[in-house]
């Protein structure tokens, strides 16, 4: 259960935030489904490229409203690294969506907060407390159970894990860049890099989309944009630790979509590994909130 809020106003904000996070979980499943459907006829590289291109079209009107200041960055090198990593994350995640059951991909991507904890300790000087270390080790055991390393392991599982690791790098870079750059700046350069960086692999595997595929590609970009909006609104309203249980509803929705639409029935190992991952990240966020209330530690967001 989520920790009890400190005041009635926070309880209402947590409730409103939960609605946005649940909406994001549904949209996340819709996004995965759209990518998987489009991946039946188009390579993941082409899908990821069009996600960036359509995303750029969506973002440009907002940049026009912000003005030239929205294009200015105080840390161009970090901005470039973060933008390129965004393109690689998109490509890796889309490849995994196409080649793995949705429930398995979702479970592996839940490892992102574990990578964030390690990277934050290395690059943001955040203290890696004993309970963080123990819970992180348990979480990575869960990852191994889901992936089942061995001769029969799907290469796409490693690519999904790489997406989670890169996403953690992205989180750390965002924490640094938001100290000096606007949110709109980060969003613009991310979608710009996704379009530019992914143009090369897309060209090497190019297949021209037909009308149906273009509709699916445009829908993918729109859903992804709405998904990010819901996440931002949810965490702006609510406490991060209170939202953790609602984030994990992604696994329920993705499993249901996999069973109903693609006849993907998760095995016991995926379920067991996912439970370990969820338990470890939920324990960390709950413990962080307790320490934050005592004034001894910041809350670490647990969004996968």
N, C-alpha and C positions, 0 to 999 in steps of 0.2 A: 504494500500500500504506500501511497505517496505520503510524505510527512504532512502533518496538519499545519495549515497556514497560520500566521501570527495574528491576523486581524480579519474582520469581515470583508473589508475592501479587497484584501489580497485573495480571500477565498473566491470572491466574484471574478477577480482578474484571472485566477487559476482556472476557473470554470470556462471563461471565455477563451483563454489560451488553449485549454484542452480541446475545445471545438475546432480551433484552427489547426492544431497538431493532428487531430483525427482526420480532418479534411486533407492535410498534407499526406498522411499515410494512405488514404484512398487514392489521391492523385499520383503518389509514388507507384502504386500498383498499376494504375492506368498507364503511366509512362512505361513501365517495364513491359506491359502487355503490348503497347503500341510498337515498341522496339522489337519485341519478339515476333510480332506479326509481320512487320516490315522486313525483318531479317530472313523471312522465308524466301524472299525474292531478291533482296539487295544485300551487298556486303556491309558489315558493321562500320567499315571506314566511310562509306558513302552516307550511311545514316547519321553518323557522328558529325560529318562535315555539314550536312544540311541542318542539323540541330544548331550548329554554330551560326550558319548563314541566316537562317530564319530568326534565330535569337538576336542577331545583330540588327535585323530589320525592326524587331520589336523594341529594342533598347534605344535606337537612334532618336525617336521622337522625345524620349525622356531626356536625353542628352541635350537636345535642342532647347528644351525648357530650362535646363540647368545653366547652359551657356558655356563659354570657353573654359571657365574655371573647372568644369567637370573633367576636362581632358588633362589637367595639370597634375603631375605626380612628383612628390618630393623624393621618392626612392625608385628611380627608373629601373635599376638592376633587379631589385627585389620584386618590383611590379612585373618585370619581364619573366622572371623565374616562376612567379605565381601564376601568371597568365598561361605560360607554356604547360605548367603542371595541370592546369584546368583542362586543357585540350587532351592531355594524355589520360587523365582520369575519365573523361567522357568516352574516349575510345576504348579503354580497358573495361569500363562498366558495361558499355553497349555490347562488346564482344561476349562478355560473360552472360548478359541477359539472353543473347541469342543461343548460346551453346550449353547453358546449364539450366536445370529446373529453377523456377523463380524462388522457391523457398530456400534452396541451397545458396543462391547468390545473396539473398537478403541476409541469411545467417552469417555468411562470410563478411559482408559489409558491416555487420554489427561490431566487427573488431576495430573499427576506426577509432573509437574513444580510447582503446588500449594503446594504440600507436601514439595518439595525442599526448597521453600521460608521459610516455617515455621521451618524446621529442620536446615537450614542454620542460621537462627536467633538464634536458641537454642544452636547449637553446634559449629558454626563457627564464632560467634559474629558478624554476618552481621546484619546491622540495618534493622528492619522491619518498613519501612516508611508507612505513612498513606495510600498512593495510593496502595501500595502492599497489605496492610491489606484489604482495600475495595475491590480491584479486586479479592483477594483470596476468600473472602466471596461470591462474585458474582459467582466465578468459582465453589465453592462447592454447591451453589444452583443449578447450571447447572448439577452437578453430581447427586444430589438428583432427579432432573427431569428425567434424563436418567435412573436411577435405579428404580424410583417409589417405595419407601419403602412401605411395607404393606403386608397383608396376601398372596398376589399373587406374591410377588417378587421372582425372581429366585435366589437361593443360589449362583449360579455361578456369579451373579453380585457383591456380596460381595467379592467373591474370586478374581474377576478382580480388585476391588478396593484395596484389600490387595496387589495384584501384583503391582499396581501403588505406594502404600505407601512404599513397600519394595524396589521398584526401586529408590524411592527418597532417602531412607537410603543408598542405594548402591552408588548413585551419591555423597552424602556427604562423604562417606568413600573413594571413588575414589579421591575426592579433597584433602583429607588428605594424602592418601597413595602415590599419585603422587609427593608429595614433597620429598619423600625419595626412593621410589621404581620405577623400570623401568615399562614401559607399558607392555612389554612382560611378566613380572613377574605377573602382575595383571591378564592378559589374561590366562596364564597357570594355576594359582591356581583357577581361576573361573571355567574353564572347568573341571579341576581335581575334584573339589568339586561337581560339577554338576553330574559327573559320580559316585562318591563315595556316596554322600548323597542320590541320587535318586535310588541307587541300592536296598535299603531296601524296599521303597514303591513299586518299580517295581517288586521285588521278591514276595511280598505279593499279587500282582495282575498279576502275570506273564502269558503272552501268547506269545508263540514263533512265531515271524513274519515269514510269507512265503516270497517267492521271490519278489512278487510285493510290499509287505510292506517294505521289506529291501531296495528296490530301493527308495521308498518314504521317508524312514527314512534317508538314505544317502543324498538324495536331500535336506531334511530339514536342515541338518547340513551344507551342502555347501552353501545353500541360506542364512542361518543365518550368516555365516562367511562373505560372500560377502556383506550382509547388513551392518554389522559393519564396514567393510572396506570403504564402500561408505559414511557412516556417518562421519567417521574420516577424510576422504579426503575432504568432503564438508566443515566441520567446520575448518579444517586447512587452507583452502583457503579464506573462506568468513567470514563476520561479522555475529555473532550469531543472532542479531536482524533482519538482512536482510533475513535470512533463514527461519524465523518463518512462513511466508505465504506458503512456499513450503512444510514445515513439515505438514501443515494441509491438503495437497493434499492426505495424507494417508486416510482421511475419505472418500474422493471421490472415491479412488480406491477400498477401502474395501467395500463400499456400492455397487459399480458396480459389484464386484466379488460376493457379497452376493446375489444380484438380479439375475445375469446371471447364476451362478453355483448352488446356493442352494435355489432359490426362496424366499429369505429373503427380505421382503419389510419393510424398517424402518417406524415406525409410526411418528406422528407429535411430540410426546414427546421426542423421541430420537433426532429428528432434532432440536427442541427448546433448549434442554439441551446442545447439542453439540455446538450450536451457542453461548450460554452463556460462555461455557468453552473456546472456541476459542477466543472470544472477550476479556475475562479477561486476558488470558495468552499473547495475542498479545499486549494488552494495556500495560501490565507490561514490556515486552521486549522493546517496543517503548519508554516508559518513561525512562527505564534504560539507553537506548542508548543516549537519550537527556542529561541525567545527566552525563553520562560518557564523552560525548564531552565537557561538562562544567567542567569536572575534579572533580565531587562531588560524583560519584557512579560508581561501576563496572557494566558491562553488565551481566545480569543473563541469561545464555542459556535457551532457551524455548523448547528444544526438548522433546517431550513426550516419 
